[in-house]
Amino acid sequence: MSERSVSKRKQQKRWYTVQAPEQFGRETLGKTTADEPDKVLGRTIETTLGELNNDASENNTKLTFKINEVASDTAYTEFIKHELTRDYLRSLVRRGSSKVEAFVTVLTTDDYRVQIQPVAVTTKKADASQEKAIRRTMIDLVRETVKERTFEEVVDSVVEGRLSSAIYGEAKDIYPLRRVEIQKTTLEARPAEVAAEEETAVDVDEEDVDVDA
């Protein structure tokens, strides 16, 4: 390929301004370049809640967005992951304390499937039965909260700390807690993907019934 052809391809590339979803105020996440709009789709952008809110105290919360739409020179995104930094999580645990984790996969009222990972840190060492009770409380409260909320509402509850505060309020009576956090939230499937999976599962079940018959 000639130098002129290479130069021409570079000139054809455009810069796209990447925006956060509306629930995050359409804040600018950065810029990305491509020679065709379709090549921008699917790219991920990672930032921190501190950068979005201009508050350094929130830099321990990482947010990941995925570009799902391009219009003119703007790339729009959807939320796909929330995660606390490892350094912050390590700072919560003290010698002689217990760290209780749970992994909960739930479906929102608008059919988004999300995995939520709460973690509770006790003030002192808890025994096995106390850890089990704390974990059960975390799982039950996450499920109860999500079944009444849309995906956007769940994300807001996690990012703003309301879900972790609710868990703390319930679980602290089991054993004294130092902290409760949602250490990770991941979008696993969108409504169309969930519907497709359910349709496939139904088809398989029907085939099984026919074979058994």
C-alpha positions in Angstrom: 0.0 0.0 0.0 1.4 3.4 -0.9 2.0 6.2 1.6 -0.7 8.2 -0.1 -3.3 5.5 0.4 -2.3 5.2 4.1 -2.6 8.9 4.5 -6.0 9.0 2.9 -7.3 6.3 5.3 -6.1 8.3 8.3 -7.9 11.3 7.0 -11.1 9.4 6.7 -11.1 8.6 10.4 -13.5 10.6 12.6 -13.5 11.3 16.3 -16.6 10.4 18.3 -17.5 11.9 21.7 -18.5 9.1 24.0 -21.4 9.9 26.4 -22.5 8.2 29.6 -26.2 7.0 29.7 -28.9 9.5 30.6 -29.1 8.3 34.3 -25.4 9.4 34.6 -26.2 12.8 33.2 -24.9 12.2 29.7 -21.4 13.1 31.0 -18.6 13.0 28.5 -16.5 9.8 29.0 -13.9 10.6 26.4 -13.3 10.3 22.7 -12.8 7.4 20.3 -11.9 7.3 16.6 -12.9 5.1 13.7 -13.2 5.2 10.0 -16.7 3.9 10.1 -19.5 4.4 12.8 -20.2 0.7 13.0 -16.6 0.1 14.2 -17.3 2.2 17.3 -20.2 -0.1 18.4 -19.3 -2.5 21.2 -16.3 -0.6 22.5 -16.1 -0.3 26.2 -15.1 2.8 28.3 -14.0 2.5 31.9 -14.2 5.5 34.3 -14.7 6.1 38.0 -17.7 7.5 39.8 -15.4 10.2 41.1 -14.5 11.3 37.6 -18.2 11.5 36.7 -19.2 13.4 39.9 -15.9 15.4 40.1 -15.4 13.9 43.6 -12.1 12.2 44.4 -13.6 10.4 47.4 -15.6 8.3 44.9 -12.6 7.1 42.8 -12.8 3.7 44.5 -15.9 2.9 42.4 -15.2 1.8 38.8 -17.9 2.0 36.1 -17.8 0.4 32.7 -20.0 1.5 29.8 -20.4 -0.1 26.4 -21.1 1.9 23.2 -24.5 0.7 21.8 -25.5 3.6 19.4 -23.7 6.2 17.2 -25.4 9.3 15.9 -23.4 11.9 13.9 -20.2 12.4 16.0 -21.6 11.2 19.3 -21.3 7.7 20.7 -23.9 6.7 23.3 -23.4 4.0 25.9 -25.1 1.6 28.2 -24.0 0.6 31.7 -22.6 -2.9 31.9 -20.5 -3.1 35.1 -19.9 -1.5 38.5 -16.9 -2.6 40.6 -15.0 -1.5 43.7 -11.2 -1.3 43.4 -9.2 -4.1 45.0 -7.2 -1.6 47.1 -10.4 -0.3 48.6 -11.8 -3.8 49.3 -8.5 -4.8 51.0 -8.6 -1.7 53.2 -12.0 -2.8 54.7 -10.7 -6.1 56.1 -8.9 -6.1 59.4 -7.0 -8.8 61.2 -9.5 -10.9 63.2 -12.5 -9.9 61.2 -14.7 -12.0 58.8 -15.4 -11.2 55.2 -18.7 -12.6 54.0 -19.5 -12.6 50.3 -22.5 -13.6 48.2 -23.2 -13.9 44.4 -26.8 -13.3 43.4 -28.2 -13.5 39.9 -31.5 -11.7 39.6 -34.0 -10.4 37.0 -35.3 -6.8 37.1 -38.9 -5.9 36.4 -37.9 -4.9 32.9 -36.2 -8.3 32.3 -32.5 -7.4 32.6 -30.5 -10.2 34.2 -27.9 -8.9 36.6 -25.4 -10.5 38.9 -24.9 -8.6 42.2 -22.0 -9.4 44.6 -22.5 -7.9 48.1 -19.8 -8.3 50.7 -20.0 -7.7 54.5 -17.0 -7.2 56.8 -17.5 -7.9 60.5 -15.8 -6.0 63.4 -14.5 -9.3 64.9 -14.3 -13.0 63.8 -17.8 -14.4 63.3 -18.5 -18.1 63.5 -19.8 -20.3 60.6 -23.5 -20.0 61.6 -23.3 -16.2 61.9 -21.6 -15.9 58.5 -24.2 -18.2 57.0 -27.0 -16.0 58.4 -25.4 -12.8 57.1 -25.0 -14.3 53.7 -28.6 -15.5 53.7 -29.7 -12.0 54.6 -27.7 -10.4 51.8 -29.1 -12.8 49.2 -32.7 -12.4 50.4 -32.5 -8.6 50.5 -30.9 -8.3 47.1 -33.6 -10.5 45.6 -36.4 -8.7 47.3 -35.0 -5.3 46.2 -34.4 -6.2 42.6 -37.8 -7.9 41.9 -39.5 -4.6 42.5 -37.2 -2.4 40.4 -36.2 -1.7 36.9 -32.6 -2.1 35.7 -31.9 1.6 35.9 -33.4 1.8 39.4 -31.2 -1.2 40.5 -28.1 0.5 39.1 -28.9 3.7 40.9 -29.5 1.8 44.2 -26.1 0.1 43.9 -24.1 3.1 42.8 -25.7 5.5 45.3 -25.1 3.1 48.2 -28.8 2.5 49.1 -28.7 -1.2 48.6 -25.6 -1.7 50.7 -27.1 0.5 53.5 -30.3 -1.6 53.5 -28.3 -4.8 53.8 -26.2 -3.3 56.7 -29.4 -2.3 58.5 -30.7 -5.9 58.3 -27.5 -7.8 58.9 -26.0 -5.8 61.7 -28.3 -7.4 64.2 -26.9 -10.9 63.4 -23.3 -9.8 64.2 -21.6 -6.4 64.5 -20.6 -5.2 61.1 -17.8 -2.8 60.1 -19.0 -2.3 56.5 -21.3 -3.6 53.8 -20.6 -2.9 50.1 -21.8 -4.1 46.7 -18.4 -5.1 45.4 -19.5 -5.8 41.9 -22.6 -5.5 39.7 -22.6 -7.0 36.2 -25.2 -6.8 33.4 -25.4 -10.4 32.2 -28.3 -10.2 29.7 -30.6 -7.7 28.1 -34.4 -8.3 27.8 -34.1 -9.6 24.2 -31.3 -12.0 25.2 -33.3 -13.2 28.2 -36.4 -13.8 26.0 -34.3 -15.7 23.4 -32.9 -17.9 26.2 -36.4 -18.6 27.6 -37.7 -19.4 24.1 -34.9 -21.9 23.6 -35.5 -23.5 26.9 -39.2 -23.9 26.1 -38.3 -25.5 22.8 -36.0 -27.9 24.4 -38.6 -28.8 27.0 -41.2 -29.4 24.3 -38.8 -31.7 22.4 -38.1 -33.7 25.5 -41.8 -34.1 26.1 -42.3 -35.5 22.6 -39.4 -37.9 22.9 -40.7 -39.2 26.3 -44.2 -39.6 24.8 
